[in-house]
Amino acid sequence: MFHKLRELDERVVKRMSEIHRPVLDRIMVLFTYAGTGGFIWLVGFVIPFLITRRFRETSVIMTAALGVNYLIGEVLIKKSVGRDRPSTWISDEDMKINKPKDHSFPSGHSASSFCAFTVTAWCCPPWIWIPALLLACAIAFSRMYLRVHYLTDVLGGVVLGVIDGSLVTLLFRAFIFKG
């Protein structure tokens, strides 16, 4: 089974190199940079939610969920798994961004993006969570497009983000923001 997943990952990396276009390159770099360190989620969601009474609790939940997600994904899982990135075998000239120096699994950009989206899906109306979902998908795709993550890294990040976002939201609603 792992052999089949590895083959799938390698096919996706190869396919990503075939679809590169200058305009798409620039767009994907923008999405990737927006997702770095959860920047877009902090600036675009946490801060505006914090100053809006209706979404203040969502801001607190999202901040906590992103923190938990970082600790689990980046500190525990990524360091334990230690998977090399596909960019390890790609020349510097073929890269559209600097090669990341940390490990590959799970994708932190995907995990934080889907964590933030999941909190909005639990706490906000569709006019907020639908754009959050589209943004999360674009950020996750950009990581494969730029060949710094395998498909399974991104999928692992998505699953981790949804689990972390859901659990933190449910815990906060059950024990902190009751009623």
N, C-alpha and C positions, 0 to 999 in steps of 0.2 A: 504494500500500500504506500509506504513512504517513497518507494522508487517511482511510483506513478505520480505522486504529488510533486516530486522533484522534477520530473519530466514536464509536467504541466507548468510549473514555475518557470522553467527554462524556455518553454515555448512562448509564454506571455512576455518575458523579457525580450526575446527575439522579435516578437510582433510589435512591441512598443518601439523598438528602434526603426521599424519599417514605416511607422505612421508619423514620424517626426516631420513637422513643417515649421518654418520660422515663426509664423504668427502664433501657432499653437504652442511652440516652445516658450514664447514670452508669457502667454496666458498661464501655462502650467507652472512656470517659475513664480508668477505672482500668487497663485493659489498655494503653492508650497510655502512661500515666505509668510503668507497670511496665517498659515497653520503652525508655523514654528513657535514652539513654546506656548501654544494655545493663545497666541497674541490676538487673533481675530475674535476669539470667544471672550477674552477678557475685555477688550476694547469695544467690541460690537454688541456684546450682550451683558456681561457682568456689570460693567460701569453704568450703562443706561438703565439696566434693571434696578440697580442700587438706588438711583435717584428717582425712581418711579415707584410710588407707594404700592401700586397694584402688583408689581413684580419684585418687590424687595426680598421676599422670602425665596423666590426663584434665584436671585442673585447669590444669596447665602448658600443655597443648596448647590448651585453650579460651581461655586468656588470650592466648596468642600469636596464635591465629586471629582473635579479636576485634580485636586490635591491627592485624593485617594488613588485616582487613576494613574497619576505620575508615579507614586510610590510603588504601586503594584506592577505597572508595566515597565517603567524605566529602571527602577532600582532592583526589584526582585526578579521579574521574568527575563528581561533583556540580558541582564548580567549572568543569570543562571544558564540560559540557553546558549548564548554566545555565538549565534549564527552570523556568518559573514554575509555582507551585502552583495547584491549582483554588481554594484559599481566597483567592487574590488577588482573585477576582471575587465573593466572597461577603461580605455585610455583616458587620460585627463582631457585631451582635445575633444573627445566625443561627449564629454559631460557638459550639461547646461548649467549646473550648479557645482559648488565645491563638494567633493566627496565627503560624506559624513564619516566621522571617525569611530562612532560607537557601533554596536551590533545592530542586527536587522530585525529580529523577531521579539516582540510584535512591533508593528509600525506605531510609533508614538503619535505621529500626526493623525493617523486614522483613529487611534484609541481616544485621544482627547476630543477630536471632532465628533465622534459618535457618542461619547460621554456627554458632551455639551448638548448635542441634538436630543439625546434621550431625556435629559432633564427638561428641555423645552417641550418635548412631546408629552411628558407627564404633567407639566405645570402651566403651559401656555396654550392659547387658541391656535388654530391652524394657520392664521396669517403670520404667526411667528415661527412655528415649528416646521412648516413646509419649506420656507427659505433656508432655515437651519439645516434641514435634511439635504437640500440641493447643494449647499455650501460644503457640508461634510462629505458628500459624495465626490464633489470636485476636488477637494483637498486629498482625499484618499486616492482617487484616480491619478492625481498629479504625482504621487509618490511612485507609482508603477511606471507612469509615462517617463519620468525622469530617471528611471532605472536605479533607484536607490532602495527599492523594496521589491520583494517577490509578491505575487498574488497572495500566497498563504500568510505572509507578514501582514498584509493589509486586512485580510479576512480575520486573522487573529486579533488585530487591533480593533476592528469593528465589533467583534464579539465581546472583547474585554471592555470596550467603551460602553456598550449597551448594558452589560451586567453591572458595571460600576455605577453608571448613571441611574439605573433602576434601583439598585440596592440603597445607594445614598439617599435618593429621593424618598423611597419608602421608609427608611429609618428616620429621616428628618421629619417626615409627616407624622409618623407614629409616636415619636418621642419628644420632638422639639417644637414643631408647629402644629400641635394638636388642636383640633376643633376648627 
